[in-house]
Structure formats: structure tokens, C-alpha cells
């Protein structure tokens, strides 16, 4: 009986730690995507302009960025402030846009 209880407690502890790990992984920011986005803007010579005035939606479309199916971008200003672009890159699968350099 003691061995069964010990195994049950160990299994519960393992399940809890796995669940906590999966939640932490899902909520962690997608910094690889963010870095790729910064490099894309740098490579196009647009990082300084984006920092000063945001990223026009027309520019994002030229860079093959698409709206994620089901995303509501009606409240997004045009141009999109750079901090909003960065936050969206970090959002991973919860982002409003799909960035080709983040796949």
C-alpha cells in the first residue's frame, strides 16, 4: 500500500511539473521571432524609420506579412507603432499577423 501511494504521489508530481512546464513554455515570449523581425527591418534599411514613425501596413504587406485568420485588426493604427509590432512578434501563435520570417 505504501509503495502504491508513493508511486501515485510521484506520478502526480510529475504530471504537475509537466503541466507547469507546458504553461510556462506557452506563455514565454517568442524572442526568436522578434529578433528575426528586427533583422528583417534592419536588412531593408527600415528600422530607424519604423522606430520614428511606426510600420505602415502597406509596408508589412510588401514584406509578405499577412493577417492571421480570425484576427481583428480594426483597432490597429496605421502606421503600427514599433512597440506594438514588437509585442505582436513576441506573441507567437497568438499574434495578429503571420510573419514569414518567424516560421
C-alpha positions in Angstrom: 0.0 0.0 0.0 2.8 2.4 0.9 4.5 1.7 -2.4 1.3 2.4 -4.4 0.8 5.6 -2.5 4.4 6.7 -3.2 4.0 5.8 -6.9 0.8 7.8 -7.1 2.3 10.8 -5.5 5.3 10.6 -7.8 3.1 10.4 -10.8 1.0 13.4 -9.6 4.2 15.4 -9.0 5.5 14.5 -12.5 2.2 15.5 -14.1 2.1 18.8 -12.2 5.6 19.6 -13.2 4.9 18.7 -16.9 1.8 20.9 -16.9 3.6 23.8 -15.3 6.4 23.4 -17.9 3.9 23.4 -20.8 2.1 26.5 -19.4 5.5 28.3 -18.9 6.6 27.4 -22.5 3.3 28.7 -24.0 3.4 32.0 -22.1 7.1 32.7 -22.8 7.6 35.4 -25.4 8.8 34.4 -28.9 12.1 36.2 -28.8 13.4 34.3 -31.9 10.6 35.8 -33.9 11.2 39.2 -32.5 14.9 39.0 -33.4 14.1 37.9 -36.9 11.7 40.8 -37.3 14.3 43.3 -36.2 16.8 41.7 -38.6 14.2 42.0 -41.4 13.7 45.7 -40.8 17.5 46.3 -40.5 18.1 44.4 -43.7 15.6 46.5 -45.5 17.1 49.7 -44.0 13.8 50.5 -42.3 14.5 50.0 -38.6 15.2 53.7 -37.9 12.1 54.9 -39.9 10.0 52.3 -38.1 11.3 53.4 -34.7 10.4 57.0 -35.5 7.1 56.6 -37.3 5.9 53.0 -36.9 5.4 50.4 -39.6 2.9 51.2 -42.3 0.5 48.3 -43.0 1.3 48.7 -46.7 5.0 48.1 -45.9 4.1 45.0 -43.9 2.1 43.7 -46.9 5.1 44.3 -49.2 7.2 42.2 -46.8 4.6 39.3 -47.1 3.1 39.8 -43.7 -0.5 38.6 -43.6 -3.3 39.0 -41.1 -3.8 35.8 -39.0 -7.1 34.2 -39.9 -9.7 35.3 -37.4 -7.6 38.2 -36.1 -9.4 41.6 -35.6 -7.1 44.4 -36.6 -9.8 47.1 -36.7 -8.3 48.8 -33.7 -4.7 48.8 -35.0 -3.5 52.2 -36.1 -1.7 52.7 -39.4 1.2 53.0 -39.2 1.6 50.5 -36.5 3.8 51.7 -33.6 7.0 49.8 -33.4 6.4 48.7 -29.8 3.1 47.1 -31.0 4.9 45.4 -33.8 7.5 44.0 -31.4 4.8 42.9 -28.9 3.0 41.1 -31.8 6.2 39.3 -32.8 6.6 38.1 -29.2 3.0 36.8 -29.1 3.8 33.7 -31.1 0.7 31.8 -32.2 -1.4 34.5 -30.5 -0.1 37.3 -32.8 -2.4 39.3 -35.0 -0.2 38.9 -38.0 1.8 36.0 -39.6 5.4 36.9 -40.2 7.1 34.8 -42.9 10.5 35.1 -41.1 9.1 33.6 -38.0 8.2 30.1 -39.3 
